[in-house]
Amino acid sequence: MQEQRQVVKVDGNVDKPINFVFVLLDGFSLLSFASALDSLRIANRMADKPVYTWSLIGEGGDTITCSAGTTFKLDQDLIELQRDDIVLICGGVEVKTATTKKILNWMRREARKGLRIGGLCTAAYSLAKAGLLEGKRATIHWENSDSFIEEFDNVELTKSVFQVDGNRMTTAGGTSSIDLMLKLIANDYGEGLASAVADQMIYSSIRTDQDTQRLSTPTRIGVRHPKLSQVILMMEKNIEEPISPSILAKDVGMSTRQLERLFRRYLSRSPKRYYMELRLHKARNLLMQTDMSVINVALACGFASPSHFSKCYRAHYNTTPYRERGAQSGRLSV
């Protein structure tokens, strides 16, 4: 079957293709990387000329394995780049382990040239660890936001699907890479090419940096009750210093008894129980993703004493915080 497609006339200088360098970290997210790479490939196809080029590099320059277990052949090791190259660091589930000293030193060296450097998925951690996000706005996958905030208080973390601040770019992971790439394509060669790429990808809901990465509270919990959603949002924003159910109820204009009935009806648990689960979930994230001491994790999640924290944690997860931390350390050392 003969291919039929409309070639898009592009704006700007197409004499020299813009070059992207993808730095693949061990265990990188395949979806996040592929979404970015295929956006460039489709842009070339729709323009009917190579408006973009790319290469895959990484520590060692041999092969690298993504989080799905598929192995990729790298083009080169961590080489010296040109000033007009655009670097995209691709992170995954074990980004902390994958961000080695060699990677950090290479990033700092290349950043001194003034290159545009981005972090896909969890690679915002890598950029922040290298000191490349100081005073910048950035985003990261919501699952890693708690630990990121605790470790990098000099970075303004947002909940956006992607963030561009000067010559730094970050995405929240998954398909948010597409949104970032469409913005870059539009900036480079015009909205017409970006729209054509989106159409080819059957990507009808293009997001901007004003869109948040998580579903709204009502959608996430499957309940569309405005006052219940309001209370849950207040709980999520006040983990370190929990608010009593009586104050929460007063703030939304109802009695404590009414709030209790609301939670029992829609969530089959008391406000106190739900709040505790939110705090313990954050605590588990911090234990798994940071080097914070158990005492500091307890304080960050609103527990006055390590013993009370340990008791509540054991009741919910059937293990202690110390054993959870030990198990995680064992997994990371394999």
Wavefront OBJ file of the C-alpha trace (Angstrom):
o trace
v 0.000 0.000 0.000
v 1.502 3.355 -1.030
v 1.965 5.808 1.818
v -0.097 8.986 1.657
v 0.819 11.911 3.855
v 0.825 15.669 3.782
v 4.238 17.254 4.123
v 4.271 20.173 6.551
v 6.109 23.347 5.640
v 8.281 24.221 8.608
v 9.391 27.595 9.930
v 12.906 28.555 10.900
v 16.337 27.338 9.771
v 16.309 23.727 8.568
v 19.801 23.730 7.035
v 21.284 22.310 10.216
v 19.145 19.775 12.148
v 18.836 20.297 15.895
v 20.668 17.521 17.730
v 19.352 15.784 20.852
v 21.569 13.660 23.061
v 19.671 11.126 25.164
v 21.599 10.023 28.251
v 20.116 6.702 29.338
v 20.479 5.906 33.030
v 20.327 2.311 34.186
v 16.685 1.270 34.633
v 15.353 4.245 32.653
v 11.628 4.493 31.886
v 11.005 3.133 28.386
v 7.701 4.993 27.947
v 9.172 8.355 28.874
v 12.201 7.906 26.599
v 10.271 6.468 23.638
v 7.662 9.230 23.811
v 10.383 11.848 23.422
v 12.359 10.017 20.740
v 9.375 9.148 18.572
v 8.205 12.765 18.656
v 11.466 13.702 16.925
v 11.203 10.856 14.439
v 7.667 11.840 13.459
v 8.696 15.495 13.157
v 11.306 14.470 10.575
v 8.741 12.377 8.743
v 6.122 15.136 8.602
v 8.702 17.731 7.521
v 10.024 15.251 4.931
v 13.559 16.202 5.919
v 15.833 15.681 8.940
v 14.987 18.640 11.158
v 16.220 16.660 14.177
v 19.044 14.223 14.805
v 19.785 12.261 17.954
v 22.162 9.853 19.641
v 22.015 7.575 22.679
v 24.852 7.748 25.167
v 25.472 6.446 28.663
v 28.074 5.433 31.183
v 30.368 2.836 29.632
v 29.071 3.369 26.112
v 28.107 -0.278 25.634
v 24.554 -1.358 26.509
v 21.920 -0.182 28.985
v 18.770 -1.859 30.291
v 15.464 -0.069 30.807
v 12.996 -0.682 33.640
v 11.055 -3.110 31.420
v 14.139 -5.319 31.072
v 14.888 -4.505 27.421
v 18.543 -3.819 26.599
v 19.597 -0.978 24.289
v 22.861 -0.534 22.394
v 24.399 2.847 23.160
v 26.016 4.927 20.444
v 28.785 6.267 22.661
v 30.095 6.777 26.169
v 29.693 10.080 28.035
v 31.418 12.150 25.384
v 32.103 15.869 25.171
v 29.189 17.636 23.488
v 28.738 20.642 21.219
v 27.351 23.909 22.591
v 24.144 23.663 20.566
v 23.327 20.060 21.569
v 20.242 19.506 23.715
v 20.692 16.934 26.477
v 17.871 14.817 27.888
v 18.705 12.651 30.901
v 16.345 9.655 31.052
v 15.611 8.346 34.550
v 13.604 5.485 35.991
v 12.626 3.711 39.191
v 16.130 3.467 40.715
v 17.331 6.907 39.680
v 19.238 7.515 42.890
v 21.430 4.453 42.365
v 21.759 5.125 38.619
v 22.960 8.700 39.176
v 26.612 7.834 39.696
v 29.517 10.160 40.448
v 30.684 9.815 36.838
v 27.254 10.878 35.562
v 27.143 13.843 37.958
v 30.624 15.057 37.048
v 29.834 14.759 33.335
v 26.591 16.718 33.740
v 28.320 19.516 35.647
v 31.063 19.748 33.049
v 28.660 19.923 30.119
v 26.361 22.363 31.932
v 29.239 24.851 32.181
v 29.014 25.208 28.390
v 25.514 26.627 28.743
v 23.795 23.623 27.149
v 20.072 23.074 27.464
v 19.680 20.081 29.757
v 16.457 18.269 30.613
v 15.423 15.450 32.894
v 12.711 13.003 31.837
v 10.621 11.173 34.447
v 12.702 10.894 37.646
v 15.853 12.431 36.136
v 14.964 15.763 37.741
v 16.654 14.100 40.727
v 19.864 13.732 38.697
v 19.789 17.382 37.639
v 19.123 18.550 41.187
v 21.850 16.304 42.602
v 24.298 17.850 40.134
v 23.252 21.322 41.321
v 21.685 22.232 37.978
v 18.240 23.131 39.326
v 19.173 25.560 42.103
v 16.643 28.381 42.177
v 14.755 26.796 39.274
v 11.193 25.587 38.837
v 11.039 21.864 38.142
v 8.741 18.862 38.205
v 9.134 15.135 38.822
v 6.871 12.112 38.891
v 4.362 12.555 41.730
v 5.537 9.344 43.406
v 8.958 10.919 43.954
v 7.832 14.406 44.948
v 7.888 13.854 48.734
v 11.501 12.684 48.786
v 12.552 15.369 46.284
v 11.112 18.172 48.416
v 12.884 16.870 51.516
v 16.268 16.640 49.762
v 16.244 19.701 47.498
v 14.680 22.652 49.274
v 16.433 25.076 46.902
v 14.330 23.854 43.952
v 10.757 25.067 43.437
v 8.948 21.824 42.719
v 5.660 22.099 40.821
v 2.977 19.545 40.005
v 3.060 20.343 36.289
v 3.340 17.659 33.621
v 6.479 19.430 32.425
v 8.449 22.507 33.343
v 10.827 24.716 31.385
v 12.885 27.262 33.319
v 15.607 28.908 31.279
v 17.915 26.232 29.913
v 16.537 23.528 32.211
v 13.634 21.221 31.378
v 11.945 18.528 33.463
v 8.978 16.215 32.943
v 6.783 14.176 35.251
v 7.323 10.974 33.281
v 5.229 8.783 31.005
v 3.510 10.625 28.175
v 4.471 14.035 29.570
v 7.584 13.699 27.395
v 5.297 14.158 24.388
v 3.969 17.439 25.773
v 7.473 18.792 26.312
v 8.630 17.723 22.854
v 5.579 19.247 21.160
v 6.376 22.555 22.860
v 9.998 22.378 21.697
v 8.973 21.431 18.155
v 6.534 24.366 18.046
v 9.252 26.724 19.287
v 11.770 25.399 16.753
v 9.685 24.966 13.612
v 6.187 26.318 14.253
v 2.817 25.195 15.570
v 1.958 23.542 12.256
v 4.638 20.878 12.620
v 3.859 20.317 16.311
v 0.164 19.825 15.514
v 1.004 17.403 12.707
v 3.160 15.351 15.070
v 0.361 15.264 17.666
v -2.120 14.117 14.999
v 0.189 11.311 13.909
v 0.483 10.146 17.522
v -3.326 10.273 17.989
v -2.542 12.704 20.805
v -5.621 14.874 20.981
v -5.237 16.421 24.448
v -2.008 18.394 24.292
v -1.034 19.664 27.750
v 0.922 22.744 28.748
v 3.101 23.494 31.756
v -0.071 24.750 33.457
v -1.577 21.245 33.516
v -1.030 19.117 36.614
v 0.141 15.528 36.414
v -2.257 13.825 38.831
v -5.984 13.348 38.521
v -8.139 15.698 40.566
v -8.966 14.539 44.083
v -12.611 13.671 43.232
v -11.544 11.609 40.219
v -8.721 9.895 42.089
v -10.866 8.731 44.997
v -13.934 8.118 42.850
v -16.080 10.499 44.873
v -17.515 13.802 43.666
v -18.516 15.463 46.908
v -17.103 19.021 47.104
v -16.693 19.208 50.887
v -15.118 15.761 51.115
v -12.682 16.667 48.341
v -11.856 19.918 50.110
v -11.075 18.127 53.380
v -8.881 15.528 51.662
v -6.942 18.285 49.893
v -6.356 19.991 53.244
v -5.113 16.690 54.670
v -2.701 16.180 51.767
v -1.253 19.665 52.258
v -0.809 19.264 56.022
v 1.057 16.004 56.565
v 3.858 17.287 58.805
v 1.448 19.111 61.117
v -1.870 17.211 61.007
v -5.090 19.140 61.538
v -7.690 17.743 63.933
v -10.978 16.448 62.462
v -12.918 19.089 64.406
v -10.969 21.929 62.747
v -11.231 20.281 59.322
v -14.996 20.006 59.778
v -15.296 23.606 60.921
v -13.269 24.841 57.927
v -15.757 23.319 55.472
v -18.827 24.377 57.456
v -19.991 21.146 59.042
v -19.921 19.395 62.402
v -17.396 16.709 63.339
v -20.206 14.137 63.363
v -21.265 15.112 59.845
v -17.663 14.779 58.646
v -17.433 11.335 60.226
v -20.602 10.220 58.440
v -19.318 11.618 55.142
v -16.072 9.630 55.341
v -17.872 6.457 56.451
v -20.356 6.740 53.598
v -17.918 7.379 50.766
v -14.604 5.933 51.973
v -15.637 3.332 54.586
v -13.256 4.720 57.169
v -13.065 7.556 59.660
v -11.360 10.887 58.849
v -8.703 10.020 61.409
v -8.010 6.647 59.767
v -7.849 8.147 56.270
v -5.487 10.892 57.448
v -3.261 8.294 59.111
v -3.064 6.297 55.876
v -1.992 9.407 53.950
v 0.767 10.098 56.473
v 1.977 6.495 56.464
v 2.013 6.415 52.678
v 4.266 9.472 52.604
v 6.441 7.915 55.316
v 6.895 4.768 53.228
v 7.898 6.859 50.217
v 10.519 8.679 52.277
v 11.874 5.434 53.727
v 12.151 3.877 50.285
v 13.519 6.876 48.377
v 15.692 8.888 50.785
v 18.467 8.461 53.342
v 16.464 10.335 55.979
v 16.679 8.767 59.423
v 13.583 7.003 60.702
v 13.233 9.722 63.356
v 13.236 12.475 60.734
v 10.768 10.558 58.578
v 8.483 10.280 61.597
v 8.670 14.025 62.248
v 8.108 14.860 58.568
v 4.904 12.824 58.645
v 3.440 14.278 61.818
v 4.468 11.684 64.404
v 5.677 13.086 67.707
v 7.765 10.040 68.644
v 9.540 7.186 66.811
v 7.770 4.619 68.978
v 4.296 5.858 68.013
v 5.377 5.999 64.369
v 6.722 2.452 64.486
v 3.538 1.167 66.123
v 1.275 2.766 63.518
v 3.533 1.703 60.647
v 3.593 -1.908 61.795
v -0.183 -1.999 62.183
v -0.661 -0.765 58.610
v 2.215 -2.413 56.686
v 2.885 -5.426 58.919
v 6.546 -4.482 59.270
v 8.545 -1.842 61.115
v 10.072 1.275 59.526
v 13.548 -0.065 60.342
v 12.892 -3.370 58.589
v 11.355 -1.539 55.626
v 14.492 0.567 55.303
v 16.699 -2.518 55.627
v 14.744 -4.422 52.976
v 15.007 -1.478 50.582
v 18.771 -1.222 51.139
v 19.072 -4.908 50.348
v 17.164 -4.493 47.076
v 19.301 -1.535 46.005
v 22.555 -3.402 46.664
v 21.684 -6.322 44.393
l 1 2 3 4 5 6 7 8 9 10 11 12 13 14 15 16 17 18 19 20 21 22 23 24 25 26 27 28 29 30 31 32 33 34 35 36 37 38 39 40 41 42 43 44 45 46 47 48 49 50 51 52 53 54 55 56 57 58 59 60 61 62 63 64 65 66 67 68 69 70 71 72 73 74 75 76 77 78 79 80 81 82 83 84 85 86 87 88 89 90 91 92 93 94 95 96 97 98 99 100 101 102 103 104 105 106 107 108 109 110 111 112 113 114 115 116 117 118 119 120 121 122 123 124 125 126 127 128 129 130 131 132 133 134 135 136 137 138 139 140 141 142 143 144 145 146 147 148 149 150 151 152 153 154 155 156 157 158 159 160 161 162 163 164 165 166 167 168 169 170 171 172 173 174 175 176 177 178 179 180 181 182 183 184 185 186 187 188 189 190 191 192 193 194 195 196 197 198 199 200 201 202 203 204 205 206 207 208 209 210 211 212 213 214 215 216 217 218 219 220 221 222 223 224 225 226 227 228 229 230 231 232 233 234 235 236 237 238 239 240 241 242 243 244 245 246 247 248 249 250 251 252 253 254 255 256 257 258 259 260 261 262 263 264 265 266 267 268 269 270 271 272 273 274 275 276 277 278 279 280 281 282 283 284 285 286 287 288 289 290 291 292 293 294 295 296 297 298 299 300 301 302 303 304 305 306 307 308 309 310 311 312 313 314 315 316 317 318 319 320 321 322 323 324 325 326 327 328 329 330 331 332 333 334
